[in-house]
Amino acid sequence: MGGDVIGNINYFCSTKDGCPPCVIPYSIPTMQRSNIEYACVPMTIHDLRGKEKSVDLDKNAFEILEYNGSIQEEFEEGSEAQQTYYKEISNILKQRLNASKVIIYNFAFRSRGVLQPNEQYDDTHREPALYPHVDIDPSAVLDLVEKILGKDESERAVKNRIQIINVWRPLRTNPITKNSLTLCDYRSVNADKDVHSYTVRGAKLHTAGYLMSRDAQDVHRWYYLSQMQPDEMFVFKMTDTKPDVARFACHTAFINENESTPSVKQTSLEIRCLILYGES
């Protein structure tokens, strides 16, 4: 089933201990590994099916692109399949963004339908996150770029525009219907009031990100793509140093009560990319 739906958004509201918000990566389910308290708010989530071209990275902070590549199964670090996928996505992004270089530095699979024991969660296998967030905030960007490029090259790179982008898509032949991805239109977000920094304890790459709180008038506009297929992918910003464009997309998984519980495993693959402009 498609169309606009009502879905619960678990907005950040406070912390359990009065300390700044923080999370601990991976080892236990998302909602149990933080000091964060959430407010569950029913929101209209608009379906982009049939309107796939109506959203744009620089306007909304996300868009939908086509995937015509060959990778439909999970892969291991260092495998030929990983190298193939990275090359496919890098080529798509370089062409779409007119970027000088695309560096893919992280990947993760998220499974639905068949619950995994907690001990199976690790850097590359996770559950969908059920709270709106941005994976990295501006305070952590320079540290990340230096980790990826080294000090000298990072100092040159940050003189030009930098983006950190997530590419998210389903795998195999099963459309994503359980815990679908929804993204918030940047134009509906008050960046001074609606987003709040949190830290990630023991993080290897992203040491800080954003949480999202509820707007008093509920003006946030949320979007998803119903029955999302493996040849479709969301491309969305985590940060962009260009000041006059959409700079980040708050996002979360949500439970679509209009869809039945799947009897087969549904898996999504996301990769995080550093996008460089200017001299390559």
C-alpha positions in Angstrom: 0.0 0.0 0.0 1.2 3.5 -0.7 0.0 7.1 -0.2 0.4 9.5 2.6 0.3 7.9 6.0 0.4 8.8 9.7 3.6 7.6 11.4 5.0 8.2 14.8 8.2 10.4 15.0 10.2 9.9 18.2 11.4 13.5 18.8 14.1 14.3 21.3 12.7 16.0 24.4 15.2 15.6 27.3 17.8 13.4 28.9 17.2 10.9 31.7 20.1 12.1 33.8 20.1 15.8 33.0 23.4 15.5 31.2 24.0 16.4 27.6 22.6 13.8 25.2 24.8 10.9 24.2 24.6 7.4 22.6 26.8 4.3 22.8 27.3 2.6 19.4 25.9 -0.7 18.3 26.2 -3.3 21.0 22.6 -3.1 22.3 19.4 -1.9 20.6 19.2 1.8 19.7 16.6 2.9 22.1 18.4 1.3 25.1 21.9 2.7 24.5 21.5 6.4 25.3 20.4 8.8 28.0 17.9 10.3 25.7 14.1 10.6 26.2 11.8 10.9 23.3 8.3 12.2 22.7 6.3 10.0 20.2 4.3 12.4 17.9 2.0 11.2 15.1 2.9 13.1 11.9 1.8 13.0 8.3 4.5 11.3 6.2 4.0 12.2 2.5 4.6 9.6 -0.2 6.9 10.6 -3.0 5.7 7.8 -5.3 4.9 9.4 -8.6 6.7 12.6 -7.5 10.2 11.3 -7.3 11.7 14.3 -9.1 10.0 16.9 -6.9 12.8 16.8 -4.3 16.3 18.1 -4.7 19.5 17.9 -2.6 20.2 21.6 -2.5 16.5 22.5 -1.9 15.3 19.8 0.4 18.6 18.1 1.4 17.6 14.8 -0.2 16.6 13.4 -3.6 15.9 10.1 -5.3 18.3 8.6 -7.8 18.2 5.5 -10.0 20.5 2.5 -9.3 21.4 0.4 -12.3 24.3 -1.5 -10.7 24.9 -5.1 -9.9 25.1 -5.4 -6.1 22.0 -6.9 -4.4 23.5 -8.9 -1.6 25.5 -8.1 1.6 29.2 -8.0 1.2 32.3 -8.2 3.4 34.9 -5.5 4.1 37.6 -5.6 1.4 35.5 -7.8 -1.0 35.3 -7.5 -4.7 31.6 -6.7 -4.4 32.3 -3.9 -2.0 34.8 -2.4 -4.4 32.4 -2.7 -7.3 29.6 -1.0 -5.3 31.8 1.8 -4.2 32.9 2.4 -7.8 29.3 2.4 -9.0 28.1 4.9 -6.4 31.1 7.1 -6.8 30.5 7.4 -10.5 26.9 8.2 -10.0 27.6 10.9 -7.4 30.5 12.5 -9.3 28.3 12.8 -12.4 25.3 14.1 -10.5 27.2 16.6 -8.3 30.0 17.6 -10.6 32.4 16.8 -7.8 36.1 16.4 -8.1 36.3 13.4 -5.8 34.0 11.0 -4.0 35.5 9.0 -1.1 33.2 6.3 0.4 34.4 5.7 4.0 31.7 3.6 5.7 28.9 1.2 5.0 26.2 -0.5 7.0 23.4 -3.0 6.5 20.1 -2.7 8.4 17.8 -5.7 8.6 14.1 -5.9 9.1 11.5 -8.7 9.4 13.8 -11.2 11.0 15.1 -10.0 14.4 18.8 -10.4 15.0 20.3 -11.2 18.5 22.0 -8.2 20.0 25.4 -9.7 19.6 25.1 -9.6 15.8 25.1 -5.8 15.8 28.4 -4.3 14.9 29.9 -1.5 12.8 28.4 -2.9 9.6 25.2 -4.6 10.8 22.6 -2.5 12.7 18.9 -2.1 13.3 17.0 0.8 11.8 17.2 3.9 14.0 13.7 5.0 15.2 14.4 8.6 16.1 15.1 11.6 13.9 18.8 12.5 13.7 21.7 13.7 11.5 24.7 11.4 11.6 27.3 14.2 12.0 27.2 17.8 13.1 29.5 20.6 12.0 31.7 20.3 15.1 32.8 16.8 14.1 33.3 17.4 10.3 36.9 18.7 10.4 38.0 15.8 12.6 36.4 13.3 10.2 37.9 14.9 7.1 41.4 14.8 8.8 40.9 11.1 9.7 40.0 10.3 6.1 42.5 12.5 4.2 45.3 13.2 6.7 46.2 16.6 8.0 47.9 18.2 5.0 45.3 17.1 2.4 42.4 18.0 4.7 43.7 21.5 5.2 43.6 21.9 1.4 40.2 20.3 1.0 38.4 22.4 3.5 39.2 25.6 1.6 36.6 24.4 -0.9 33.1 23.1 -0.6 32.7 19.8 1.3 29.7 17.6 1.6 29.1 14.4 3.6 26.3 12.4 1.9 24.5 9.2 2.7 23.2 6.9 0.0 20.5 4.5 1.1 18.7 1.8 -0.9 17.0 -1.6 -0.5 18.7 -4.9 -1.4 17.4 -8.0 -3.1 14.0 -8.1 -4.6 12.0 -7.3 -1.5 10.7 -3.7 -1.3 11.2 -1.9 2.1 7.8 -1.8 3.8 8.9 -2.3 7.5 10.7 0.6 9.3 10.9 2.6 6.1 13.1 5.6 5.9 11.5 9.0 6.2 13.3 12.3 5.7 12.4 15.8 6.8 12.4 18.7 4.3 15.2 21.1 5.3 12.9 24.0 4.4 10.6 23.1 7.3 13.3 22.9 9.9 14.4 25.8 12.1 18.1 25.0 12.4 18.5 27.2 15.4 15.7 25.7 17.5 14.9 22.2 16.1 18.3 20.4 16.1 20.5 19.7 19.1 24.0 18.2 19.3 24.7 14.9 20.8 27.9 12.9 21.3 28.7 9.3 20.4 30.9 7.6 23.0 33.7 5.6 21.5 32.9 6.6 17.9 35.5 5.7 15.3 34.3 8.3 12.8 31.2 10.4 13.7 31.9 11.7 17.2 28.9 14.1 17.3 25.5 14.4 15.5 22.2 16.2 15.7 18.9 15.1 17.3 15.6 16.7 16.3 13.0 18.1 18.7 9.3 18.8 17.9 8.2 22.1 16.5 5.4 23.6 18.5 3.3 24.1 15.4 4.3 20.7 13.9 5.4 22.4 10.7 8.0 19.7 9.9 7.3 18.0 6.5 8.2 14.3 6.3 8.6 12.3 3.2 9.1 8.6 2.3 8.9 6.5 -0.9 6.3 3.7 -0.7 7.3 0.2 -1.8 10.9 1.3 -2.3 12.7 -1.0 -4.8 16.4 -2.0 -5.1 16.8 0.2 -8.2 15.9 3.3 -6.2 18.0 5.1 -3.7 17.7 8.1 -1.4 20.7 10.4 -1.5 20.7 12.8 1.4 23.0 15.3 3.1 24.6 15.0 6.5 26.4 18.2 6.1 27.3 20.8 3.4 29.7 23.7 3.9 28.0 25.8 1.2 25.9 28.3 3.2 23.1 29.1 0.8 21.6 25.6 0.3 19.9 22.9 2.3 22.6 21.6 4.6 21.3 18.5 6.3 18.4 16.0 6.2 17.0 14.8 9.6 15.9 11.3 9.0 14.5 8.3 10.9 12.9 4.9 10.3 9.2 4.8 11.0 6.6 2.1 11.5 4.0 2.2 8.7 0.8 0.7 10.2 -0.7 0.5 6.7 1.8 -2.2 5.7 1.6 -5.8 7.0 4.5 -7.4 8.8 6.8 -8.9 6.2 7.4 -12.6 6.3 10.8 -12.2 4.6 13.9 -10.4 5.5 14.2 -6.8 4.3 17.6 -5.3 4.2 18.8 -1.8 3.3 22.4 -0.7 2.6 23.7 2.7 3.4 27.0 4.2 2.6 28.6 7.4 3.8 30.5 9.6 1.3 32.9 12.5 1.6 32.4 14.8 -1.4 35.2 17.1 -2.4 35.1 20.0 -4.8 37.8 22.2 -6.4 41.1 20.6 -7.2 41.1 16.8 -6.9 
